[in-house]
Amino acid sequence: AKLVAESLQREEAWKTAGTAATNLMSLGDISARLRNAGFVRELRPFQLRNVQRLLGLPAGATFSVPGAGKTAEALAWYAAKCTCEIPAVVVAPKNAFASWEDEILKCFGGAMHPPVRLTGGSDAIGTLLQRQYTISLISYQQFARTPRPLSDELAKSPHFMFLDESHRMKAGVDGAAGGAILAVSHLPLGKLVLSGTPMPNGRRDLIPQLQFLYPEVRVSEESVATEIRRVSVRTRKSELGLRPPTVLAIPVPMSPSQRMLYDTLTSELVLKLRVPDPNARRRVRRCAGSVMRLLEAASNPTLLANSEVSELSCFAAAAAETSHKLALTSSIARRLAKQGKKVVIWSSFVGTVRYLYEALQDVGATYIDGSVETSEDETLEDSREARIRHFLCDPACSVLVANPAACSEGISLHTICHHAIYVDRTYNAAHFLQSEDRIHRLGLPPDQRTFILLLQSPDSIDASVQRRLQAKVQEMSAVLEDPDLRVEPILFDDETSGLTAADLDDLKAVLLP
């Protein structure tokens, strides 16, 4: 009966969401509540605006641009809602745990105990939950594997629940994490989702996020954009007072042997694309491997050494030489290091990350990919946190080579690094936007220049990737009503993957004109 009553209240709140702001809490009242909760951080005007708007809702979304302080907004909303007297659980990527811990310390000082990380399996999580921490952190993967302890706790007592990088559950009930989260969506007393890139592939990505916030509401792909605006806030990049980044697309031609290998692999994909298949998901699965091999061949053919591609007669010559992209990347990194500047190099392929790390040891390179674990122990030398600290604090470490899937969320490099090089990119718009904002975010001086270099092989899949990223970001811009969102580089004359059926259609147009 209690859950039904709460559901009816949320349904009523939904009906008035987005209408005239007659029930907004005054900024004075918000400040008083924050003080009573021990919240000590001073919020920016746009953060206060967002918190004020969200406080009028039982559940809402902050879709502010990456680097705009969404975590601080969420903690302020939580503190003003319940003065931190009701426990909260945060579902977040594991690599964002340290960021939450840092923000909680900055926002509450010593007024709140550090959050607990819910790890170690069902029994361990159950034991930790009995200690009644104010804020608990659990990863999407952990919650998907062992949902029972947290689900039981949510059912037993009131909780608030946050989904950080909420686009991670965009698959909804078809995904392990999305299914586990939606199964408990009716239980939390208050809910908030946070993402700077809430729809990396299209409007459909928003449906599970809105279903989590308001399970009583039914929406479609056609209506979700309008409906989500009623319960969401967004800070645009232009509100942060930052100088726009300089994004340069640098054409890097393939060598003759690399081009021969690339054309051979193109023929393989063309055969698959010619086969009609009305099932879009099955078509993507069938072609995904060939698409990734094209991306590898266009940037670093040696990545194909342990695949069936290595049996091709044209492979040996291409693999025997250093690709022009890798050579240029190393040259630019060394030039920046000589000038006393730091650079982050992005590649979607672990093999390329490791190659550049080894090749750039003379400028103190370090790296982060999926194999580098996070750790609560700050003294652990080989953890993700330790490597980031090493890059930020050691003048001898000029290069961080990173994988966007492992490192595009939960870190800030903008205080010391203002250059990024993309050796390759995939069709995953979230990975690109999130990684770009590691060095272009709130806190930069207004006059600081930021440089993004995109290495692109002419007449290759790189052109399709660029077009599709632009299309996805343009759609996100329209839905979020944010004209600042764009990924259009300046052409410079000296550019698991996010692949969709529409991406394949675009690539087909490239390969089959």
Salt bridges, closest charged atoms under 4 A:
GLU6 OE2 - LYS2 NZ 2.67
GLU12 OE2 - LYS15 NZ 3.14
GLU101 OE2 - ARG117 NE 2.76
GLU103 OE1 - ARG41 NH1 2.45
ASP152 OD1 - ARG148 NE 2.97
GLU153 OE1 - LYS156 NZ 3.64
GLU165 OE1 - HIS167 ND1 3.91
ASP174 OD2 - ARG281 NH2 3.77
GLU216 OE2 - ARG10 NH2 2.92
GLU221 OE1 - ARG204 NH2 2.82
GLU227 OE1 - ARG230 NH1 2.80
GLU239 OE1 - ARG49 NH1 2.67
ASP263 OD1 - ARG259 NH1 3.68
GLU268 OE2 - ARG293 NH2 2.96
ASP277 OD1 - ARG282 NH2 2.75
ASP277 OD2 - ARG286 NH1 3.13
GLU308 OE2 - ARG293 NH1 3.58
ASP362 OD2 - ARG334 NE 2.83
ASP369 OD2 - ARG354 NE 2.81
GLU373 OE1 - LYS94 NZ 2.97
ASP382 OD1 - ARG387 NH2 2.55
ASP394 OD2 - HIS390 ND1 3.42
GLU409 OE2 - HIS167 NE2 3.35
GLU409 OE1 - ARG168 NH2 2.64
ASP437 OD1 - LYS237 NZ 2.61
ASP462 OD2 - LYS325 NZ 2.84
GLU475 OE2 - ARG203 NE 3.33
GLU481 OE2 - ARG229 NE 3.79
ASP482 OD2 - ARG234 NE 2.63
GLU495 OE2 - ARG425 NH2 1.83
ASP503 OD1 - ARG468 NE 2.57
ASP503 OD2 - LYS472 NZ 2.93
ASP505 OD1 - ARG283 NH2 3.01
ASP506 OD1 - ARG467 NE 3.27
